[in-house]
Amino acid sequence: MGLLVGLLVIWAVVVVLGIAIKGLFWLIIIGAVLFVATAVIGFVKREALGRKR
């Protein structure tokens, strides 16, 4: 769970910086990639926990 929270915090910071500082569109792209990675990790962990029950 700590990994997911950490990734979400990093994602939020990177996206905000990318939006706040004009010309850093690549930060928004990195934030989007981190968001997708966090969603995939969360989905995989949730599925793994569901199978154990």
PDB file with one MODEL, atoms N, CA, C and O in Angstrom:
MODEL        1
ATOM      1  N   MET A   1       0.827  -1.193   0.000  1.00  0.00           N
ATOM      2  CA  MET A   1       0.000   0.000   0.000  1.00  0.00           C
ATOM      3  C   MET A   1       0.867   1.251   0.000  1.00  0.00           C
ATOM      4  O   MET A   1       0.492   2.260  -0.597  1.00  0.00           O
ATOM      5  N   GLY A   2       2.007   1.202   0.652  1.00  0.00           N
ATOM      6  CA  GLY A   2       2.900   2.352   0.707  1.00  0.00           C
ATOM      7  C   GLY A   2       3.442   2.723  -0.661  1.00  0.00           C
ATOM      8  O   GLY A   2       3.638   3.900  -0.960  1.00  0.00           O
ATOM      9  N   LEU A   3       3.686   1.711  -1.497  1.00  0.00           N
ATOM     10  CA  LEU A   3       4.175   1.964  -2.846  1.00  0.00           C
ATOM     11  C   LEU A   3       3.141   2.731  -3.655  1.00  0.00           C
ATOM     12  O   LEU A   3       3.484   3.665  -4.381  1.00  0.00           O
ATOM     13  N   LEU A   4       1.888   2.342  -3.535  1.00  0.00           N
ATOM     14  CA  LEU A   4       0.830   3.021  -4.281  1.00  0.00           C
ATOM     15  C   LEU A   4       0.676   4.471  -3.848  1.00  0.00           C
ATOM     16  O   LEU A   4       0.511   5.359  -4.684  1.00  0.00           O
ATOM     17  N   VAL A   5       0.729   4.708  -2.557  1.00  0.00           N
ATOM     18  CA  VAL A   5       0.615   6.074  -2.046  1.00  0.00           C
ATOM     19  C   VAL A   5       1.798   6.910  -2.508  1.00  0.00           C
ATOM     20  O   VAL A   5       1.628   8.063  -2.906  1.00  0.00           O
ATOM     21  N   GLY A   6       2.986   6.340  -2.458  1.00  0.00           N
ATOM     22  CA  GLY A   6       4.173   7.041  -2.925  1.00  0.00           C
ATOM     23  C   GLY A   6       4.085   7.400  -4.403  1.00  0.00           C
ATOM     24  O   GLY A   6       4.421   8.517  -4.796  1.00  0.00           O
ATOM     25  N   LEU A   7       3.636   6.458  -5.216  1.00  0.00           N
ATOM     26  CA  LEU A   7       3.478   6.734  -6.642  1.00  0.00           C
ATOM     27  C   LEU A   7       2.425   7.808  -6.904  1.00  0.00           C
ATOM     28  O   LEU A   7       2.596   8.642  -7.793  1.00  0.00           O
ATOM     29  N   LEU A   8       1.348   7.792  -6.142  1.00  0.00           N
ATOM     30  CA  LEU A   8       0.316   8.807  -6.318  1.00  0.00           C
ATOM     31  C   LEU A   8       0.826  10.195  -5.945  1.00  0.00           C
ATOM     32  O   LEU A   8       0.495  11.177  -6.610  1.00  0.00           O
ATOM     33  N   VAL A   9       1.625  10.280  -4.892  1.00  0.00           N
ATOM     34  CA  VAL A   9       2.185  11.575  -4.498  1.00  0.00           C
ATOM     35  C   VAL A   9       3.139  12.077  -5.570  1.00  0.00           C
ATOM     36  O   VAL A   9       3.083  13.244  -5.957  1.00  0.00           O
ATOM     37  N   ILE A  10       4.015  11.200  -6.051  1.00  0.00           N
ATOM     38  CA  ILE A  10       4.945  11.600  -7.108  1.00  0.00           C
ATOM     39  C   ILE A  10       4.185  12.015  -8.357  1.00  0.00           C
ATOM     40  O   ILE A  10       4.535  13.010  -8.992  1.00  0.00           O
ATOM     41  N   TRP A  11       3.154  11.269  -8.716  1.00  0.00           N
ATOM     42  CA  TRP A  11       2.331  11.591  -9.881  1.00  0.00           C
ATOM     43  C   TRP A  11       1.718  12.978  -9.742  1.00  0.00           C
ATOM     44  O   TRP A  11       1.762  13.774 -10.680  1.00  0.00           O
ATOM     45  N   ALA A  12       1.160  13.263  -8.605  1.00  0.00           N
ATOM     46  CA  ALA A  12       0.510  14.553  -8.397  1.00  0.00           C
ATOM     47  C   ALA A  12       1.515  15.703  -8.470  1.00  0.00           C
ATOM     48  O   ALA A  12       1.230  16.730  -9.086  1.00  0.00           O
ATOM     49  N   VAL A  13       2.675  15.545  -7.855  1.00  0.00           N
ATOM     50  CA  VAL A  13       3.692  16.600  -7.864  1.00  0.00           C
ATOM     51  C   VAL A  13       4.185  16.858  -9.285  1.00  0.00           C
ATOM     52  O   VAL A  13       4.317  18.010  -9.696  1.00  0.00           O
ATOM     53  N   VAL A  14       4.454  15.809 -10.024  1.00  0.00           N
ATOM     54  CA  VAL A  14       4.976  15.960 -11.388  1.00  0.00           C
ATOM     55  C   VAL A  14       3.947  16.639 -12.287  1.00  0.00           C
ATOM     56  O   VAL A  14       4.299  17.516 -13.076  1.00  0.00           O
ATOM     57  N   VAL A  15       2.697  16.247 -12.177  1.00  0.00           N
ATOM     58  CA  VAL A  15       1.668  16.860 -13.018  1.00  0.00           C
ATOM     59  C   VAL A  15       1.483  18.330 -12.659  1.00  0.00           C
ATOM     60  O   VAL A  15       1.369  19.167 -13.554  1.00  0.00           O
ATOM     61  N   VAL A  16       1.453  18.655 -11.392  1.00  0.00           N
ATOM     62  CA  VAL A  16       1.281  20.047 -10.982  1.00  0.00           C
ATOM     63  C   VAL A  16       2.457  20.888 -11.473  1.00  0.00           C
ATOM     64  O   VAL A  16       2.258  21.998 -11.967  1.00  0.00           O
ATOM     65  N   LEU A  17       3.666  20.377 -11.343  1.00  0.00           N
ATOM     66  CA  LEU A  17       4.821  21.112 -11.844  1.00  0.00           C
ATOM     67  C   LEU A  17       4.756  21.289 -13.356  1.00  0.00           C
ATOM     68  O   LEU A  17       5.085  22.356 -13.875  1.00  0.00           O
ATOM     69  N   GLY A  18       4.336  20.253 -14.056  1.00  0.00           N
ATOM     70  CA  GLY A  18       4.223  20.344 -15.505  1.00  0.00           C
ATOM     71  C   GLY A  18       3.189  21.364 -15.950  1.00  0.00           C
ATOM     72  O   GLY A  18       3.371  22.032 -16.968  1.00  0.00           O
ATOM     73  N   ILE A  19       2.115  21.488 -15.202  1.00  0.00           N
ATOM     74  CA  ILE A  19       1.070  22.459 -15.535  1.00  0.00           C
ATOM     75  C   ILE A  19       1.509  23.863 -15.133  1.00  0.00           C
ATOM     76  O   ILE A  19       1.269  24.822 -15.866  1.00  0.00           O
ATOM     77  N   ALA A  20       2.152  23.989 -13.968  1.00  0.00           N
ATOM     78  CA  ALA A  20       2.520  25.305 -13.452  1.00  0.00           C
ATOM     79  C   ALA A  20       3.646  25.951 -14.255  1.00  0.00           C
ATOM     80  O   ALA A  20       3.639  27.162 -14.480  1.00  0.00           O
ATOM     81  N   ILE A  21       4.596  25.155 -14.678  1.00  0.00           N
ATOM     82  CA  ILE A  21       5.735  25.701 -15.412  1.00  0.00           C
ATOM     83  C   ILE A  21       5.498  25.454 -16.898  1.00  0.00           C
ATOM     84  O   ILE A  21       5.600  24.323 -17.374  1.00  0.00           O
ATOM     85  N   LYS A  22       5.185  26.506 -17.612  1.00  0.00           N
ATOM     86  CA  LYS A  22       4.884  26.365 -19.038  1.00  0.00           C
ATOM     87  C   LYS A  22       6.120  25.881 -19.783  1.00  0.00           C
ATOM     88  O   LYS A  22       7.248  26.240 -19.446  1.00  0.00           O
ATOM     89  N   GLY A  23       5.891  25.080 -20.776  1.00  0.00           N
ATOM     90  CA  GLY A  23       6.976  24.545 -21.574  1.00  0.00           C
ATOM     91  C   GLY A  23       7.505  23.214 -21.071  1.00  0.00           C
ATOM     92  O   GLY A  23       8.428  22.651 -21.659  1.00  0.00           O
ATOM     93  N   LEU A  24       6.936  22.708 -19.999  1.00  0.00           N
ATOM     94  CA  LEU A  24       7.375  21.417 -19.484  1.00  0.00           C
ATOM     95  C   LEU A  24       6.292  20.363 -19.708  1.00  0.00           C
ATOM     96  O   LEU A  24       5.866  19.673 -18.782  1.00  0.00           O
ATOM     97  N   PHE A  25       5.865  20.262 -20.951  1.00  0.00           N
ATOM     98  CA  PHE A  25       4.827  19.303 -21.317  1.00  0.00           C
ATOM     99  C   PHE A  25       5.276  17.869 -21.024  1.00  0.00           C
ATOM    100  O   PHE A  25       4.457  16.996 -20.737  1.00  0.00           O
ATOM    101  N   TRP A  26       6.583  17.644 -21.102  1.00  0.00           N
ATOM    102  CA  TRP A  26       7.089  16.298 -20.863  1.00  0.00           C
ATOM    103  C   TRP A  26       6.840  15.846 -19.429  1.00  0.00           C
ATOM    104  O   TRP A  26       6.731  14.647 -19.174  1.00  0.00           O
ATOM    105  N   LEU A  27       6.748  16.797 -18.479  1.00  0.00           N
ATOM    106  CA  LEU A  27       6.417  16.413 -17.103  1.00  0.00           C
ATOM    107  C   LEU A  27       4.987  15.900 -16.997  1.00  0.00           C
ATOM    108  O   LEU A  27       4.700  14.993 -16.215  1.00  0.00           O
ATOM    109  N   ILE A  28       4.099  16.483 -17.783  1.00  0.00           N
ATOM    110  CA  ILE A  28       2.708  16.006 -17.792  1.00  0.00           C
ATOM    111  C   ILE A  28       2.655  14.585 -18.353  1.00  0.00           C
ATOM    112  O   ILE A  28       1.908  13.742 -17.855  1.00  0.00           O
ATOM    113  N   ILE A  29       3.448  14.327 -19.386  1.00  0.00           N
ATOM    114  CA  ILE A  29       3.495  12.988 -19.978  1.00  0.00           C
ATOM    115  C   ILE A  29       4.040  11.977 -18.967  1.00  0.00           C
ATOM    116  O   ILE A  29       3.503  10.877 -18.835  1.00  0.00           O
ATOM    117  N   ILE A  30       5.107  12.349 -18.255  1.00  0.00           N
ATOM    118  CA  ILE A  30       5.662  11.455 -17.230  1.00  0.00           C
ATOM    119  C   ILE A  30       4.636  11.206 -16.137  1.00  0.00           C
ATOM    120  O   ILE A  30       4.506  10.081 -15.655  1.00  0.00           O
ATOM    121  N   GLY A  31       3.904  12.246 -15.737  1.00  0.00           N
ATOM    122  CA  GLY A  31       2.852  12.091 -14.731  1.00  0.00           C
ATOM    123  C   GLY A  31       1.766  11.140 -15.194  1.00  0.00           C
ATOM    124  O   GLY A  31       1.260  10.337 -14.410  1.00  0.00           O
ATOM    125  N   ALA A  32       1.405  11.230 -16.470  1.00  0.00           N
ATOM    126  CA  ALA A  32       0.381  10.325 -17.017  1.00  0.00           C
ATOM    127  C   ALA A  32       0.879   8.881 -17.010  1.00  0.00           C
ATOM    128  O   ALA A  32       0.118   7.964 -16.700  1.00  0.00           O
ATOM    129  N   VAL A  33       2.140   8.677 -17.348  1.00  0.00           N
ATOM    130  CA  VAL A  33       2.709   7.329 -17.332  1.00  0.00           C
ATOM    131  C   VAL A  33       2.737   6.777 -15.904  1.00  0.00           C
ATOM    132  O   VAL A  33       2.426   5.606 -15.685  1.00  0.00           O
ATOM    133  N   LEU A  34       3.108   7.612 -14.940  1.00  0.00           N
ATOM    134  CA  LEU A  34       3.102   7.177 -13.541  1.00  0.00           C
ATOM    135  C   LEU A  34       1.689   6.836 -13.071  1.00  0.00           C
ATOM    136  O   LEU A  34       1.499   5.887 -12.310  1.00  0.00           O
ATOM    137  N   PHE A  35       0.697   7.608 -13.522  1.00  0.00           N
ATOM    138  CA  PHE A  35      -0.685   7.329 -13.149  1.00  0.00           C
ATOM    139  C   PHE A  35      -1.126   5.964 -13.682  1.00  0.00           C
ATOM    140  O   PHE A  35      -1.754   5.181 -12.969  1.00  0.00           O
ATOM    141  N   VAL A  36      -0.792   5.693 -14.938  1.00  0.00           N
ATOM    142  CA  VAL A  36      -1.168   4.402 -15.531  1.00  0.00           C
ATOM    143  C   VAL A  36      -0.455   3.261 -14.799  1.00  0.00           C
ATOM    144  O   VAL A  36      -1.059   2.222 -14.535  1.00  0.00           O
ATOM    145  N   ALA A  37       0.830   3.453 -14.471  1.00  0.00           N
ATOM    146  CA  ALA A  37       1.572   2.421 -13.749  1.00  0.00           C
ATOM    147  C   ALA A  37       0.957   2.170 -12.375  1.00  0.00           C
ATOM    148  O   ALA A  37       0.853   1.022 -11.942  1.00  0.00           O
ATOM    149  N   THR A  38       0.553   3.226 -11.696  1.00  0.00           N
ATOM    150  CA  THR A  38      -0.074   3.080 -10.385  1.00  0.00           C
ATOM    151  C   THR A  38      -1.402   2.339 -10.496  1.00  0.00           C
ATOM    152  O   THR A  38      -1.710   1.483  -9.666  1.00  0.00           O
ATOM    153  N   ALA A  39      -2.179   2.662 -11.510  1.00  0.00           N
ATOM    154  CA  ALA A  39      -3.464   1.986 -11.703  1.00  0.00           C
ATOM    155  C   ALA A  39      -3.257   0.499 -11.984  1.00  0.00           C
ATOM    156  O   ALA A  39      -3.989  -0.339 -11.456  1.00  0.00           O
ATOM    157  N   VAL A  40      -2.274   0.168 -12.806  1.00  0.00           N
ATOM    158  CA  VAL A  40      -2.005  -1.235 -13.131  1.00  0.00           C
ATOM    159  C   VAL A  40      -1.535  -1.994 -11.893  1.00  0.00           C
ATOM    160  O   VAL A  40      -1.998  -3.104 -11.630  1.00  0.00           O
ATOM    161  N   ILE A  41      -0.617  -1.397 -11.134  1.00  0.00           N
ATOM    162  CA  ILE A  41      -0.125  -2.049  -9.920  1.00  0.00           C
ATOM    163  C   ILE A  41      -1.271  -2.265  -8.929  1.00  0.00           C
ATOM    164  O   ILE A  41      -1.389  -3.339  -8.339  1.00  0.00           O
ATOM    165  N   GLY A  42      -2.107  -1.253  -8.747  1.00  0.00           N
ATOM    166  CA  GLY A  42      -3.248  -1.386  -7.841  1.00  0.00           C
ATOM    167  C   GLY A  42      -4.216  -2.465  -8.285  1.00  0.00           C
ATOM    168  O   GLY A  42      -4.725  -3.220  -7.457  1.00  0.00           O
ATOM    169  N   PHE A  43      -4.475  -2.547  -9.580  1.00  0.00           N
ATOM    170  CA  PHE A  43      -5.391  -3.563 -10.105  1.00  0.00           C
ATOM    171  C   PHE A  43      -4.818  -4.957  -9.903  1.00  0.00           C
ATOM    172  O   PHE A  43      -5.533  -5.874  -9.501  1.00  0.00           O
ATOM    173  N   VAL A  44      -3.528  -5.117 -10.182  1.00  0.00           N
ATOM    174  CA  VAL A  44      -2.892  -6.428 -10.027  1.00  0.00           C
ATOM    175  C   VAL A  44      -2.901  -6.853  -8.563  1.00  0.00           C
ATOM    176  O   VAL A  44      -3.194  -8.010  -8.261  1.00  0.00           O
ATOM    177  N   LYS A  45      -2.583  -5.935  -7.647  1.00  0.00           N
ATOM    178  CA  LYS A  45      -2.589  -6.271  -6.224  1.00  0.00           C
ATOM    179  C   LYS A  45      -3.988  -6.619  -5.739  1.00  0.00           C
ATOM    180  O   LYS A  45      -4.165  -7.539  -4.941  1.00  0.00           O
ATOM    181  N   ARG A  46      -4.989  -5.874  -6.225  1.00  0.00           N
ATOM    182  CA  ARG A  46      -6.365  -6.154  -5.811  1.00  0.00           C
ATOM    183  C   ARG A  46      -6.808  -7.526  -6.306  1.00  0.00           C
ATOM    184  O   ARG A  46      -7.473  -8.261  -5.576  1.00  0.00           O
ATOM    185  N   GLU A  47      -6.451  -7.873  -7.522  1.00  0.00           N
ATOM    186  CA  GLU A  47      -6.791  -9.186  -8.061  1.00  0.00           C
ATOM    187  C   GLU A  47      -6.091 -10.300  -7.296  1.00  0.00           C
ATOM    188  O   GLU A  47      -6.686 -11.347  -7.043  1.00  0.00           O
ATOM    189  N   ALA A  48      -4.835 -10.084  -6.927  1.00  0.00           N
ATOM    190  CA  ALA A  48      -4.078 -11.092  -6.180  1.00  0.00           C
ATOM    191  C   ALA A  48      -4.700 -11.318  -4.806  1.00  0.00           C
ATOM    192  O   ALA A  48      -4.780 -12.453  -4.337  1.00  0.00           O
ATOM    193  N   LEU A  49      -5.140 -10.241  -4.164  1.00  0.00           N
ATOM    194  CA  LEU A  49      -5.781 -10.386  -2.846  1.00  0.00           C
ATOM    195  C   LEU A  49      -7.133 -11.072  -2.975  1.00  0.00           C
ATOM    196  O   LEU A  49      -7.528 -11.824  -2.084  1.00  0.00           O
ATOM    197  N   GLY A  50      -7.841 -10.832  -4.055  1.00  0.00           N
ATOM    198  CA  GLY A  50      -9.139 -11.442  -4.262  1.00  0.00           C
ATOM    199  C   GLY A  50      -9.040 -12.952  -4.482  1.00  0.00           C
ATOM    200  O   GLY A  50      -9.947 -13.692  -4.101  1.00  0.00           O
ATOM    201  N   ARG A  51      -7.973 -13.404  -5.080  1.00  0.00           N
ATOM    202  CA  ARG A  51      -7.789 -14.841  -5.347  1.00  0.00           C
ATOM    203  C   ARG A  51      -7.441 -15.601  -4.089  1.00  0.00           C
ATOM    204  O   ARG A  51      -7.745 -16.790  -3.991  1.00  0.00           O
ATOM    205  N   LYS A  52      -6.808 -14.946  -3.113  1.00  0.00           N
ATOM    206  CA  LYS A  52      -6.407 -15.628  -1.885  1.00  0.00           C
ATOM    207  C   LYS A  52      -7.597 -15.925  -0.991  1.00  0.00           C
ATOM    208  O   LYS A  52      -7.537 -16.852  -0.184  1.00  0.00           O
ATOM    209  N   ARG A  53      -8.650 -15.184  -1.109  1.00  0.00           N
ATOM    210  CA  ARG A  53      -9.817 -15.361  -0.227  1.00  0.00           C
ATOM    211  C   ARG A  53     -10.651 -16.537  -0.618  1.00  0.00           C
ATOM    212  O   ARG A  53     -11.663 -16.816   0.025  1.00  0.00           O
TER     213      ARG A  53
ENDMDL
END
